[in-house]
Amino acid sequence: MTCGYGDRIILRDVDLVVPRGAVVALMGTSGGGKTTVLRLIGRQIEASAGQVLFDGTEVGTLDRDGLMAMRRRMGMLFQFGALFTDLSVFDNVAFPLREHTDLPEPMIRDLVLMKLDAVGLRGARDLMPSQISGGMSRRVALARAIALDPELIMYDEPFAGLDPISMGVAARLIRQLNDALGVTSIVVSHDVDETFSIADHVVFIANGGIAAQGSPEALRRSDDPLVRQFVSAAPDGPVRFHYAAAPIAEDLGLGAHR
Amino acid sequence: MSGPVDLLARLGASVRAGLADIGDAARLLLRLLALVPAALARFRLVADQIHFLGNHSLAIIGVSGLFVGFVLGLQGYYTLQRYGSGDALGLLVALSLVRELGPVVAALLFAGRAGTALTAEIGLMKSGEQLAAMEMMAVDPVRRVLAPRFVGGLIAMPLLAAVFSAVGIIGGWVVGVLLIGVDAGAFWSQMQGGVDVFKDVGNGVVKSILFGLTVTFVALRQGHACRPTPEGVARATTRTVVMASLAVLGLDFVLTALMFSI
């Protein structure tokens, strides 16, 4: 499929398959279209050409009820958690259960505590989002994302801004939840080490398309210049350090002296 | 040649954008009106908003009403006593407040106090991806977030206008009866005899409901449509005060013309 914002094409002729039950990582440069892929799957935006299929159903053709039913089968972790700031940790996780089910409050309480326990934050249930750290916010958001037992969980930059301990915790949690709940996970990330440690399949997105893909081991051995630059964090390569500009000598007015 | 063509193109683009904006706002208003029964069915969410919008505005409404009542008592008596009608002060104060000042000034204060809070809250929810998160949880933000606030504003605003008028009348009584010495019996009996429940109080209530709808809708729309950046939220909050205040004053003229001129 192809997708863009206005006249600007972000993704062109991208053909991507996410196998059921796998952890698939989307990696690439900032602004390369990784988050756009997540938005397309949840139909927050629509493809300008081509199809996005979720479990065999074309996302773009669903009516509003169909879209809502499909989204109930997905969980999404936003980059900074997107917790509801006026609700406590407990109420944030209970939110989707209260909105979508008629479960009695004692049962909701048990479910919420189980979800919070899975992310290690059962003891933080009464805190407000402003009282917890960024890493904890994301774990609460993860508990909220799995509240309705989704089949697909999408993670948008789950490691951004986390300290090494929180990053390791988050990475292990993604892998454990994927295996324990039998879900499919799509992880958008820049962090090579953490992402390679949990992913079954890694897709590099660059220049509006898929530049390379494969298992983490295969990509570590890859000779592709872009993959090499990304994995080794080299400042220059196919992805240029400098934004397109006139020569600096010209900008500094030094050209006339030559 | 490109100058005039560019100018025309820009003019056309801005007209199209303006029309699309109006259409978008109209659709949101119709959706919110259609969602009123659904919001009332989950009254706890609405009650929270009545508390947030209403109770938190009580102090400013009460203090402002008192001072407006004081001034009405002074100015009213000054004018009336020149014609030997000082005893009619209670009637003048009550009619001024119930028909005009209560709904209008309460709505202006409501726009400044509650409207800005609504816009900032919705705008910050948008910039913090909370509304997007809600959509991805298959929860409609318009139904879950905007509609309870809309109904809360519709209910809170007439109550605040009533409080404003009541406190203002007490202010007029304090100045007129206690300080100036107008006869208390005349103050209250003139008011009782001259204020019509339907024509004066009823029309005032209708005004305050419509002002509540206007201010709350403008505030919600600005928050919902703002750019999800700090600057965007700040601009939207400013627009809420300006647009809601002008809309209230303009609407007041139209309503007054319809209600009292016939």
Interface residues (C-beta under 8 A of the other chain):
Chain A: G42 Q44 L67 M68 A69 R71 R72 M74 M76 F78 Q79 F80 A82 L83 F84 T85 F95 P96 E99 H100 A141 R144 L148
Chain B: L124 M125 G128 E129 Q130 A132 A133 E135 M136 M137 A138 V139 D140 R144
